[in-house]
Amino acid sequence: MPSLYDEAALVALNRFANEKLSETVPEYLSEIKAQYDDRLVLQDTYQLNQLKTTLINRLQKKLSGKTAVWIPFGNLTDLSLLHGHGMKIPLVFSVTGSAEIDFTAELSSAGINRTKYSVIMEITVDVASLSVRIPASVSVKSRYPIYEGVLEGDIPQYSTMIR
């Protein structure tokens, strides 16, 4: 059974990783543009790789620091009557982390002669506590749609009657 400190560390690390993702990623999503050519959708792979490099560098800088979780004093005792009561005591962790970004393309049916095309950016953030007493690590994965569109094919203009 995990101890109070282990659970607090996991909560703090998870919150830290999610905060850093939500602070960093949205400002870069609007930079991605797709080009349309008749029935083709063209994604600039150079632009996607540039986005990947920029985001990883930015996340790497933000994933080092300190985070804290506040624990009620009653939780530190073995008395269940006091759990959740008392002044809150900060438990501070030094944190380090890394980020990985992958792009995936997905095709799915969207009707007769129609296909939904999606480009998804998958970000994996691994965060770890540098505390010797409370070693903990968390991996957070997020998916962001970069492009979604419907590709239309020709609809046949003839039919065959078979008897």
TIDRENZA-416711 format. One record per atom (N, C-alpha, C, CB): residue in one letter; atom name; x, y, z. Coordinates in steps of 0.2 Angstrom, whole numbers, plus 2048, in hexadecimal, padded with zeros to 3 digits. Glycine has a CB too. Example, Ala and Ser with C-alpha at 12.3 -4.5 7.8 and 13.67 -1.06 7.14 Angstrom:
BEGIN
 residu atome   x   y   z
      a     N 842 7E4 827
      a    CA 83E 7EA 827
      a     C 842 7F0 827
      a    CB 839 7EA 82D
      s     N 840 7F5 823
      s    CA 844 7FB 824
      s     C 840 800 827
      s    CB 846 7FD 81D
***
This chain:
BEGIN
 residu atome   x   y   z
      m     N 804 7FA 800
      m    CA 800 800 800
      m     C 804 806 800
      m    CB 7FB 800 806
      p     N 803 80B 7FB
      p    CA 808 811 7FB
      p     C 807 815 801
      p    CB 806 815 7F5
      s     N 80C 818 803
      s    CA 80C 81D 809
      s     C 809 824 807
      s    CB 813 81E 80C
      l     N 807 827 80C
      l    CA 804 82E 80B
      l     C 809 832 806
      l    CB 803 832 811
      y     N 810 832 808
      y    CA 815 836 804
      y     C 815 833 7FD
      y    CB 81B 835 807
      d     N 814 82D 7FC
      d    CA 815 82A 7F5
      d     C 80F 82D 7F1
      d    CB 815 823 7F5
      e     N 809 82D 7F4
      e    CA 803 82F 7F0
      e     C 803 837 7EF
      e    CB 7FD 82E 7F4
      a     N 806 83A 7F4
      a    CA 806 842 7F3
      a     C 80B 843 7EE
      a    CB 809 845 7FA
      a     N 811 83F 7ED
      a    CA 816 841 7E8
      a     C 813 83F 7E1
      a    CB 81C 83C 7E9
      l     N 80F 83A 7E1
      l    CA 80C 839 7DA
      l     C 807 83E 7D8
      l    CB 808 832 7DA
      v     N 803 840 7DD
      v    CA 7FE 846 7DB
      v     C 802 84C 7D9
      v    CB 7FA 847 7E2
      a     N 807 84E 7DD
      a    CA 80B 854 7DB
      a     C 80E 853 7D5
      a    CB 810 855 7E1
      l     N 811 84E 7D3
      l    CA 814 84D 7CD
      l     C 80F 84D 7C7
      l    CB 818 846 7CD
      n     N 80A 84A 7C8
      n    CA 805 84A 7C2
      n     C 802 851 7C1
      n    CB 7FF 845 7C4
      r     N 801 854 7C6
      r    CA 7FE 85B 7C6
      r     C 803 860 7C2
      r    CB 7FC 85E 7CD
      f     N 80A 85F 7C4
      f    CA 80F 863 7C2
      f     C 810 861 7BA
      f    CB 816 861 7C5
      a     N 810 85B 7B8
      a    CA 810 859 7B1
      a     C 80A 85C 7AD
      a    CB 811 852 7B0
      n     N 804 85C 7AF
      n    CA 7FE 85E 7AC
      n     C 7FE 866 7AB
      n    CB 7F8 85C 7AF
      e     N 801 869 7B1
      e    CA 801 870 7B0
      e     C 806 873 7AB
      e    CB 803 873 7B7
      k     N 80C 870 7AB
      k    CA 811 872 7A6
      k     C 80F 870 79F
      k    CB 817 86E 7A7
      l     N 80B 86B 79E
      l    CA 808 869 797
      l     C 803 86F 795
      l    CB 805 862 797
      s     N 7FF 870 79A
      s    CA 7F9 875 798
      s     C 7FC 87C 797
      s    CB 7F4 875 79D
      e     N 802 87E 79A
      e    CA 805 884 79A
      e     C 808 885 793
      e    CB 809 886 79F
      t     N 80B 880 791
      t    CA 810 880 78B
      t     C 80D 87E 784
      t    CB 816 87B 78C
      v     N 809 879 784
      v    CA 807 877 77D
      v     C 802 87B 77A
      v    CB 804 870 77E
      p     N 7FD 87E 77D
      p    CA 7F7 881 779
      p     C 7FA 887 775
      p    CB 7F2 884 77D
      e     N 7FF 88B 777
      e    CA 801 890 773
      e     C 805 88E 76C
      e    CB 806 894 777
      y     N 807 888 76C
      y    CA 80A 886 766
      y     C 805 882 761
      y    CB 810 881 767
      l     N 7FF 881 763
      l    CA 7FB 87D 75F
      l     C 7F8 881 759
      l    CB 7F5 87A 762
      s     N 7F7 887 759
      s    CA 7F5 88B 754
      s     C 7FA 88C 74E
      s    CB 7F2 892 756
      e     N 800 88B 74F
      e    CA 805 88C 74A
      e     C 805 887 745
      e    CB 80C 88B 74E
      i     N 802 881 745
      i    CA 802 87C 740
      i     C 7FC 87D 73B
      i    CB 800 875 744
      k     N 7FE 87D 735
      k    CA 7FA 87F 72F
      k     C 7FA 879 72A
      k    CB 7FB 885 72C
      a     N 7F5 877 728
      a    CA 7F5 872 722
      a     C 7F4 875 71C
      a    CB 7EF 86C 724
      q     N 7F6 872 716
      q    CA 7F5 875 710
      q     C 7F0 870 70C
      q    CB 7FC 876 70C
      y     N 7EC 873 708
      y    CA 7E7 86F 704
      y     C 7E9 86F 6FD
      y    CB 7E0 871 706
      d     N 7E9 86A 6F9
      d    CA 7EA 869 6F2
      d     C 7E5 864 6EF
      d    CB 7F1 867 6F1
      d     N 7E0 867 6EC
      d    CA 7DA 863 6EA
      d     C 7D8 85E 6EF
      d    CB 7DD 85F 6E3
      r     N 7D9 858 6EF
      r    CA 7D7 853 6F4
      r     C 7DC 851 6F9
      r    CB 7D4 84D 6F0
      l     N 7E2 854 6F8
      l    CA 7E8 852 6FD
      l     C 7E8 857 702
      l    CB 7EE 852 6F9
      v     N 7EA 855 708
      v    CA 7EC 859 70E
      v     C 7F3 858 70F
      v    CB 7E8 857 714
      l     N 7F7 85E 70F
      l    CA 7FE 85D 710
      l     C 800 860 716
      l    CB 802 861 70A
      q     N 804 85C 71A
      q    CA 807 85F 721
      q     C 80E 860 720
      q    CB 805 85A 727
      d     N 810 866 722
      d    CA 817 867 721
      d     C 81B 864 727
      d    CB 818 86F 722
      t     N 81F 85F 725
      t    CA 823 85B 72A
      t     C 828 85F 72D
      t    CB 826 854 727
      y     N 82B 863 729
      y    CA 830 868 72C
      y     C 82D 86C 732
      y    CB 833 86C 727
      q     N 827 86F 731
      q    CA 824 873 736
      q     C 822 86E 73C
      q    CB 81D 876 733
      l     N 820 868 73B
      l    CA 81E 864 740
      l     C 824 862 744
      l    CB 81B 85D 73E
      n     N 82A 861 741
      n    CA 830 85F 745
      n     C 832 865 749
      n    CB 835 85D 740
      q     N 832 86B 746
      q    CA 834 871 749
      q     C 82F 872 74F
      q    CB 833 877 744
      l     N 829 871 74F
      l    CA 824 872 754
      l     C 826 86D 75A
      l    CB 81D 870 752
      k     N 828 866 758
      k    CA 82A 861 75C
      k     C 830 863 760
      k    CB 82B 85B 759
      t     N 835 866 75D
      t    CA 83B 868 760
      t     C 83A 86E 765
      t    CB 841 86A 75B
      t     N 836 873 763
      t    CA 835 879 767
      t     C 831 877 76D
      t    CB 831 87E 763
      l     N 82C 873 76C
      l    CA 828 870 772
      l     C 82C 86C 777
      l    CB 822 86D 770
      i     N 830 868 774
      i    CA 834 864 779
      i     C 839 868 77D
      i    CB 838 85E 775
      n     N 83D 86D 779
      n    CA 841 871 77D
      n     C 83E 875 782
      n    CB 845 876 778
      r     N 838 878 780
      r    CA 834 87C 785
      r     C 832 878 78B
      r    CB 82E 87F 782
      l     N 82F 872 78A
      l    CA 82D 86E 78F
      l     C 833 86B 794
      l    CB 829 867 78D
      q     N 839 86A 791
      q    CA 83E 868 795
      q     C 840 86D 79A
      q    CB 844 866 790
      k     N 840 874 798
      k    CA 841 879 79C
      k     C 83C 87A 7A2
      k    CB 842 880 798
      k     N 836 879 7A0
      k    CA 831 879 7A5
      k     C 830 873 7AA
      k    CB 82A 87B 7A2
      l     N 833 86E 7A8
      l    CA 832 867 7AC
      l     C 837 867 7B1
      l    CB 832 862 7A7
      s     N 83B 86C 7B3
      s    CA 83F 86B 7B9
      s     C 83D 871 7BE
      s    CB 847 86C 7B6
      g     N 83D 86F 7C4
      g    CA 83B 874 7C9
      g     C 838 871 7CF
      g    CB 835 879 7C6
      k     N 834 874 7D2
      k    CA 831 872 7D9
      k     C 82A 872 7D8
      k    CB 834 876 7DF
      t     N 827 86D 7DC
      t    CA 81F 86D 7DC
      t     C 81E 86B 7E4
      t    CB 81C 868 7D7
      a     N 818 86D 7E6
      a    CA 816 86B 7ED
      a     C 80F 868 7ED
      a    CB 816 872 7F1
      v     N 80E 865 7F2
      v    CA 807 862 7F4
      v     C 806 864 7FB
      v    CB 806 85B 7F2
      w     N 800 866 7FD
      w    CA 7FE 868 804
      w     C 7FA 862 807
      w    CB 7FA 86E 804
      i     N 7FD 860 80D
      i    CA 7FA 85A 810
      i     C 7F7 85D 817
      i    CB 7FF 855 811
      p     N 7F1 85B 819
      p    CA 7EF 85D 81F
      p     C 7F3 85A 825
      p    CB 7E7 85C 820
      f     N 7F4 85D 82A
      f    CA 7F8 85A 830
      f     C 7F5 854 833
      f    CB 7F9 860 835
      g     N 7EF 853 833
      g    CA 7EB 84D 835
      g     C 7ED 847 832
      g    CB 7E4 84E 836
      n     N 7EF 848 82B
      n    CA 7F0 842 827
      n     C 7F7 83F 829
      n    CB 7F0 844 820
      l     N 7FB 843 82C
      l    CA 802 841 82E
      l     C 802 83C 834
      l    CB 807 847 82F
      t     N 7FC 83C 838
      t    CA 7FB 838 83E
      t     C 7F8 832 83C
      t    CB 7F7 83C 843
      d     N 7F8 82D 840
      d    CA 7F5 826 83F
      d     C 7EE 826 841
      d    CB 7F9 821 842
      l     N 7EB 82C 843
      l    CA 7E4 82C 846
      l     C 7DF 82E 840
      l    CB 7E4 832 84B
      s     N 7DB 829 83E
      s    CA 7D6 82B 839
      s     C 7D1 830 83A
      s    CB 7D3 824 837
      l     N 7D0 832 840
      l    CA 7CC 837 842
      l     C 7CE 83E 840
      l    CB 7CB 837 84A
      l     N 7D5 83E 840
      l    CA 7D8 845 83E
      l     C 7D9 846 836
      l    CB 7DF 846 842
      h     N 7D8 841 832
      h    CA 7DA 841 82B
      h     C 7D6 847 828
      h    CB 7D8 83A 828
      g     N 7D9 84B 824
      g    CA 7D6 850 821
      g     C 7D5 857 825
      g    CB 7CF 84E 81E
      h     N 7D8 856 82B
      h    CA 7D7 85C 830
      h     C 7DE 85F 831
      h    CB 7D3 85A 836
      g     N 7DE 865 833
      g    CA 7E4 868 836
      g     C 7E7 86D 831
      g    CB 7E9 863 838
      m     N 7EC 871 833
      m    CA 7EF 875 82E
      m     C 7F3 871 828
      m    CB 7F5 87A 831
      k     N 7F3 874 823
      k    CA 7F6 871 81D
      k     C 7FE 872 81D
      k    CB 7F3 873 816
      i     N 802 86C 81C
      i    CA 809 86D 81C
      i     C 80B 86B 815
      i    CB 80C 867 821
      p     N 810 86F 812
      p    CA 812 86E 80B
      p     C 817 869 80B
      p    CB 815 875 808
      l     N 816 864 806
      l    CA 81B 85F 804
      l     C 81E 861 7FD
      l    CB 818 858 804
      v     N 824 864 7FD
      v    CA 827 866 7F7
      v     C 82C 861 7F4
      v    CB 82B 86D 7F9
      f     N 82C 861 7ED
      f    CA 830 85C 7EA
      f     C 834 860 7E4
      f    CB 82B 857 7E6
      s     N 83A 85E 7E3
      s    CA 83E 860 7DE
      s     C 83C 85B 7D8
      s    CB 846 860 7DF
      v     N 83B 85E 7D2
      v    CA 838 85A 7CD
      v     C 83D 85B 7C6
      v    CB 831 85C 7CB
      t     N 83E 856 7C3
      t    CA 841 856 7BC
      t     C 83D 852 7B7
      t    CB 848 854 7BC
      g     N 83D 853 7B1
      g    CA 839 850 7AC
      g     C 83C 850 7A5
      g    CB 832 852 7AC
      s     N 838 84C 7A1
      s    CA 83A 84C 79A
      s     C 834 84B 796
      s    CB 83F 846 798
      a     N 834 84D 78F
      a    CA 82E 84D 78B
      a     C 830 849 785
      a    CB 82C 854 78A
      e     N 82B 846 782
      e    CA 82C 843 77B
      e     C 826 844 777
      e    CB 82D 83B 77C
      i     N 826 846 771
      i    CA 821 847 76D
      i     C 821 843 766
      i    CB 821 84F 76B
      d     N 81B 840 765
      d    CA 81A 83C 75E
      d     C 814 83F 75B
      d    CB 81A 835 760
      f     N 814 83E 754
      f    CA 80F 840 750
      f     C 80C 83A 74D
      f    CB 810 845 74A
      t     N 805 839 74D
      t    CA 802 833 74A
      t     C 7FD 836 745
      t    CB 7FF 82E 74F
      a     N 7FC 832 740
      a    CA 7F6 834 73B
      a     C 7F1 82E 73B
      a    CB 7F9 834 734
      e     N 7EB 830 73C
      e    CA 7E6 82B 73C
      e     C 7E0 82C 737
      e    CB 7E2 82B 743
      l     N 7DE 827 734
      l    CA 7D9 827 72F
      l     C 7D3 823 731
      l    CB 7DC 824 728
      s     N 7CD 825 730
      s    CA 7C7 822 733
      s     C 7C1 823 72E
      s    CB 7C5 823 73A
      s     N 7BD 81F 72D
      s    CA 7B7 81F 729
      s     C 7B3 825 72B
      s    CB 7B3 819 728
      a     N 7B0 829 726
      a    CA 7AC 82F 728
      a     C 7A6 82F 723
      a    CB 7B0 835 727
      g     N 7A4 829 721
      g    CA 79E 828 71C
      g     C 7A0 825 715
      g    CB 79B 82F 71B
      i     N 79C 826 710
      i    CA 79D 823 70A
      i     C 7A2 827 706
      i    CB 797 822 706
      n     N 7A8 824 704
      n    CA 7AD 828 701
      n     C 7B0 82E 705
      n    CB 7AB 82A 6FA
      r     N 7B0 82D 70B
      r    CA 7B3 833 70F
      r     C 7B7 82F 715
      r    CB 7AD 837 713
      t     N 7BC 833 716
      t    CA 7C1 830 71B
      t     C 7C3 836 720
      t    CB 7C7 82D 718
      k     N 7C3 835 726
      k    CA 7C5 83A 72B
      k     C 7CD 839 72C
      k    CB 7C1 83A 732
      y     N 7D0 83F 72B
      y    CA 7D8 83F 72B
      y     C 7DA 843 731
      y    CB 7DB 841 725
      s     N 7DD 840 736
      s    CA 7DF 844 73C
      s     C 7E7 843 73D
      s    CB 7DC 841 742
      v     N 7EA 849 73F
      v    CA 7F1 848 741
      v     C 7F1 84A 749
      v    CB 7F6 84E 73D
      i     N 7F4 846 74D
      i    CA 7F4 846 754
      i     C 7FB 847 757
      i    CB 7F0 840 757
      m     N 7FC 84C 75B
      m    CA 802 84D 75E
      m     C 801 84A 765
      m    CB 804 854 75F
      e     N 806 845 767
      e    CA 805 841 76D
      e     C 80B 843 771
      e    CB 805 839 76C
      i     N 80A 846 777
      i    CA 810 848 77B
      i     C 810 844 782
      i    CB 80F 850 77D
      t     N 816 841 783
      t    CA 817 83D 789
      t     C 81C 841 78E
      t    CB 819 836 788
      v     N 819 843 794
      v    CA 81E 846 798
      v     C 81F 841 79E
      v    CB 81A 84D 79B
      d     N 825 840 7A0
      d    CA 828 83C 7A5
      d     C 82B 841 7AA
      d    CB 82D 837 7A3
      v     N 828 841 7B1
      v    CA 82A 845 7B6
      v     C 82C 841 7BC
      v    CB 824 84A 7B8
      a     N 832 843 7BF
      a    CA 834 83F 7C5
      a     C 836 843 7CB
      a    CB 83A 83A 7C3
      s     N 835 841 7D1
      s    CA 837 845 7D7
      s     C 83E 843 7D8
      s    CB 833 842 7DD
      l     N 842 848 7DA
      l    CA 849 848 7DB
      l     C 84A 846 7E3
      l    CB 84D 84E 7D9
      s     N 845 845 7E6
      s    CA 845 844 7EE
      s     C 848 83C 7EF
      s    CB 83F 845 7F1
      v     N 84D 83C 7F3
      v    CA 84F 835 7F5
      v     C 84A 831 7F9
      v    CB 856 836 7F8
      r     N 847 835 7FE
      r    CA 842 831 802
      r     C 83C 82F 7FF
      r    CB 841 836 808
      i     N 83A 833 7FA
      i    CA 833 832 7F6
      i     C 834 832 7EF
      i    CB 82E 837 7F8
      p     N 837 82C 7EC
      p    CA 838 82C 7E5
      p     C 832 82A 7E2
      p    CB 83E 826 7E3
      a     N 830 82E 7DD
      a    CA 82A 82D 7D9
      a     C 82B 830 7D2
      a    CB 824 830 7DD
      s     N 827 82D 7CE
      s    CA 827 82F 7C7
      s     C 820 82E 7C4
      s    CB 82D 82B 7C2
      v     N 81F 832 7BF
      v    CA 818 832 7BC
      v     C 819 833 7B4
      v    CB 813 838 7BF
      s     N 815 830 7B0
      s    CA 815 831 7A9
      s     C 80E 833 7A7
      s    CB 817 82A 7A5
      v     N 80E 839 7A4
      v    CA 808 83C 7A1
      v     C 808 83C 79A
      v    CB 807 843 7A5
      k     N 802 83A 797
      k    CA 802 83A 790
      k     C 7FC 83E 78E
      k    CB 801 833 78D
      s     N 7FD 842 788
      s    CA 7F7 847 786
      s     C 7F7 846 77E
      s    CB 7F8 84E 788
      r     N 7F1 847 77B
      r    CA 7F1 847 774
      r     C 7ED 84D 772
      r    CB 7EC 840 772
      y     N 7F0 850 76D
      y    CA 7EE 857 76A
      y     C 7ED 856 763
      y    CB 7F3 85D 76C
      p     N 7E7 857 760
      p    CA 7E5 857 759
      p     C 7E9 85D 756
      p    CB 7DE 857 758
      i     N 7ED 85C 751
      i    CA 7F0 861 74D
      i     C 7EC 863 747
      i    CB 7F7 85E 74B
      y     N 7E9 85D 744
      y    CA 7E5 85F 73E
      y     C 7E0 859 73E
      y    CB 7E9 85E 737
      e     N 7DA 85B 73C
      e    CA 7D4 856 73A
      e     C 7D0 859 734
      e    CB 7CF 856 741
      g     N 7CF 854 730
      g    CA 7CB 856 72A
      g     C 7C8 850 727
      g    CB 7D0 85A 725
      v     N 7C4 851 722
      v    CA 7C0 84C 71E
      v     C 7C2 84C 717
      v    CB 7B8 84D 71F
      l     N 7C5 847 715
      l    CA 7C7 846 70E
      l     C 7C1 842 70A
      l    CB 7CE 841 70D
      e     N 7BF 846 705
      e    CA 7BA 843 701
      e     C 7BC 840 6FA
      e    CB 7B5 848 6FF
      g     N 7B9 83A 6F9
      g    CA 7BB 837 6F2
      g     C 7B5 838 6ED
      g    CB 7BC 82F 6F3
      d     N 7B6 836 6E7
      d    CA 7B1 836 6E2
      d     C 7AB 832 6E4
      d    CB 7B3 835 6DB
      i     N 7A5 834 6E3
      i    CA 79F 830 6E3
      i     C 79E 82D 6DC
      i    CB 799 834 6E7
      p     N 79D 827 6DC
      p    CA 79C 824 6D5
      p     C 795 827 6D2
      p    CB 79B 81C 6D5
      q     N 795 828 6CC
      q    CA 78F 82B 6C8
      q     C 78B 826 6C4
      q    CB 792 831 6C4
      y     N 78D 820 6C5
      y    CA 789 81B 6C2
      y     C 787 815 6C6
      y    CB 78D 818 6BC
      s     N 782 811 6C4
      s    CA 781 80B 6C8
      s     C 77F 805 6C4
      s    CB 77A 80D 6CD
      t     N 780 7FF 6C6
      t    CA 77F 7F9 6C2
      t     C 779 7F6 6C5
      t    CB 785 7F5 6C2
      m     N 775 7F4 6C1
      m    CA 76F 7F0 6C3
      m     C 770 7E9 6C2
      m    CB 768 7F2 6C0
      i     N 770 7E5 6C7
      i    CA 772 7DD 6C6
      i     C 76B 7DA 6C7
      i    CB 778 7DB 6CA
      r     N 76A 7D5 6C2
      r    CA 763 7D1 6C3
      r     C 765 7CA 6C4
      r    CB 75F 7D2 6BE
***
